C-alpha cells in the first residue's frame, strides 16, 4: 500500500446508517436513524437529522485534531 493511501485510510471513518419511517398517526410520520461506528461498534439512535449530523460532525472534528 502506498504511504498516501495509509494516511487517507487513517483519516477515514466508516459508519453504517439505518433509516426508517415511524407512523405516529394516519397523516403523521417521523424519520428515525440508527448510526453504528464500525470501528468501535458503538450504536446510537436519533429522532432528528440535526442531532445525527451534529454527532457525526463532532466525531470528525475530534479526529481532525489527531
Residue pairs with C-beta under 8 A, 6 or more apart in sequence:
11 63
11 64
13 37
13 39
13 59
13 60
13 63
14 37
14 38
14 39
15 35
15 36
15 37
15 38
15 56
16 35
16 36
16 38
17 33
17 34
17 35
17 36
18 33
18 34
19 31
19 32
19 33
19 34
20 31
20 32
20 33
21 29
21 30
21 31
21 32
22 29
22 30
22 31
22 32
23 29
24 30
30 47
31 48
31 49
32 45
32 46
32 47
33 45
33 46
33 49
33 52
34 43
34 44
34 45
34 46
35 43
35 44
35 45
35 46
35 52
35 55
35 56
36 42
36 43
36 44
37 43
37 59
44 55
46 52
46 55
